[in-house]
Amino acid sequence: MTRYADIPKPIRSGLVIVDPERGTPQRIIVLQFNPDTLERSVTPQSAGGEGGGGDSGGDRNEALRLKGPAQETWKFTAEIDATDQLDVAAPDGIHPELAVLEMLVQPTTAQLRAASHLSKKGTIEISPIETPLTLFTWGSKRVMPVRLTELSVNESAFDVNLNPIRASLGIGMKVLTVSDLPAGHRGAELYLAHLAQKEQLARKARAGSFAQLGLGRGI
């Protein structure tokens, strides 16, 4: 007889915030529920420009060439529901969980004050604020560096103090590749590891045959 304790718990997807210099995790964000669907887009970087061809001879010579890794984007909807975990105290509703995700696309007050201080001192050029490295994890076969490009929040229930207790979040991400990160950056190494795992999985796929394509004599 199978007991509930014997049923394996599902692996959760989530985000890991990493110090890009030391490589140490700063925070682990576990999504409360795994998204029901994932929308992915993979766009090749063709050397010959959009469409991989063109009217000039130079473009024709580069029709089959790639100038870098494909640009990959992900979109999914995440759900947060305080009523599904009543054993956890939530005096602020889901404000903390929402704030953690929103801070992935916000500079900190300390960073803003530092930039303001440099501006008052007359610094001509102030470098853009660098954020920690963010990794998206979807099981052990998908661990990749990303940048959040979209975060929309739909709050649908509130407690008596108007704290949100249920929300759905539309999250959009761009996978960061070696084309986006400087050489030697820890995120670039993590992307190469992610790409190498894709290569290993591709080798496991069963090859087809000419007969299946109706080309018994080959091409």
N, C-alpha and C positions, 0 to 999 in steps of 0.2 A: 504494500500500500504506500503510495507516494504521499509524503508529508509536505506541507507548505514550505518548511525549512529546507527541504531538499531541492526545491525549484530554484535554479540559478537566477540571480538578479540581473536584469538587462544592463549592459554597459551604457553609460550616459555620454552624450556629446557635451562639448563645452569649449571654453577658452582658457588659455594659460598665458598670463602676463609674465614676460621674461625680461630680466635686465640684459640689454643687448651686449654689454661689455663683459660681465661676469658669467652670463648664461644661467644665472640662478632664478628659479621661479619666484615671482613676487606675489602672485595671487592666482588661485585656481577658481574659475567660475564654472560650476556644473549646472547645465540647464535642467530645470525641474522635470520637464517632459522632452523626450526626443521629438523633433518636428516630424509631422506625418509625411511631408514631401520636401524634396530638395530640388531647386532649379539651378542648373549649372550651364554656363556658356563658355566654350573654349574657342578662341579666335586665333588662328595662326598669324604669325608675323612674317608675311611673305616679303621677300627681298624685292620682288618686282612691283610692289605697291598693292593697293586693294584689288583683289581679283587675281593677283599673281601674274598678270600679263600686261599687255599694252601694245601700242602701235609701233614703238621704236624697237630697233634691233636689240638694244641693251636690255630692255624689259623682257624680250623673248628669251634671252640667254639666262635670265634669272627666274623664269617661271616656276621652276621646281626647287628654288633655293629658299631657305629660311634664314632670317637675320637674327633670330633669337627665340627664346621659349614662347609658347603660345600664351596669350593673355586669357586668364581664367577668372570668371566671376561666379559667386554663389549667392543665392537668395533663399531665405526660408522664413517661416513664422515660428517664433518661440512663444510659449505660453507660461505665464506665472500666475499661480492661484494659491493664496494664503489659506483658503478654506480646505484645500486638499492635504494640508499638513497642520491639523489643529493641535497636534502634540507639541508644536514649536511656537513659543511665545512670539507674537508679532504686534507689539504696541504701536509700531509705526506703519503697520500694514506691509505693503511690498515696496515702500519708499527705498529702503536700503538696496534691494535687488535692482530696482530701476536705476538708482544712482550709480551703482557699480558699472552698469553697462553704458550709461551716459558719459561717465568719466573716461571711457575709452576714446571718445572723440572730443574731449575737452582738455585744455591745459589746466594745470593746478593754479590755485591762487598764488602760491609761492613763485611759480614760473612767471605769472603775469606781473607780479610785483617786481621781480628781478628785471624783466624787460622794461617796465615803466621807469625803474631806477636808472637803467642804462640810458634811456631816452632823455631823462632829465639832466644827466651828466653830459649830454651832447654827443653821445655815440652816434656816428653817422649811419652805420649799418648794423642792424641787430639781426642776428641769425634766427631763422624760424625755430620755434620751440620743438624739440624732439620728444616724441612720446615713447613709452616702452614698446618692446617688440611683442606683438600679439600672435599667438598660435591658435588655430582652430583645430579641434580634434573631433574626428568622427570614427571612433574605433582605432585600433592599432595600425590600420593600413592607410589612414588619412590623417596625417599630422603635418600642417603646413603653415607657413608664416602668412599673415593676412593684414590688410588694412580695412577697417570698417568704412564703407562708402555711403551707407544709408542706415538710419535707425529711426523708425516711425513707431509711435506708441499709441495704442488704443486702450484706454482705461475703461473698464465696463462695470465695475462694482466698487463700492466704497463703504467704510464703516461709519459709525456715528460721528467720528471726528474728521470725516472726509479724507481719511487716509485711503489710498487705492488698495484694494485687496484682490483684484483680478485684472489682468491686462494681457493683450497679445502684442507682440513686437515684430515688426517687419525688419529683418536684418539683411543688409547687403554687404558683401565683402569682395575684395579683390585679392587674389593670391599674389603675393610678392615673389618675384623671380630674381634671378641673377641680373636681369636687365634693370631692375628697380632699386637694387641695393648695392652699396659699394663692395669692391672685392675684399674678401676676408671677413665680411660681416657675418655674424652668427646666423642671421636669418637667411643669408644666401646659402650657407652650408646646409641648413635645415631644408631649404627648397631642393637642393641637389639630392638629399637623402629621400625626399618625397618623390622626386622624379625617378630615382633609381628603383624605388619600390614599384612604381608604375611599370617600369621596364621588366621587372621580374614577373609581375602579374601577367603582362602581355605574352610572355614566353609560355605561360601555362595554358593559354587559350588554344583550343583544338583547331587545327588548320583544316580548311576546306579542300575540295577537289574540283578539277575542271568538270568532271561529270555532273556534279551538283549544279553547275552553272550552265549546263547544256552545251559544254564545249569539250566533247569527248576527244577531239583530236588536238586539243590544246590551242594555243594562240600563236 
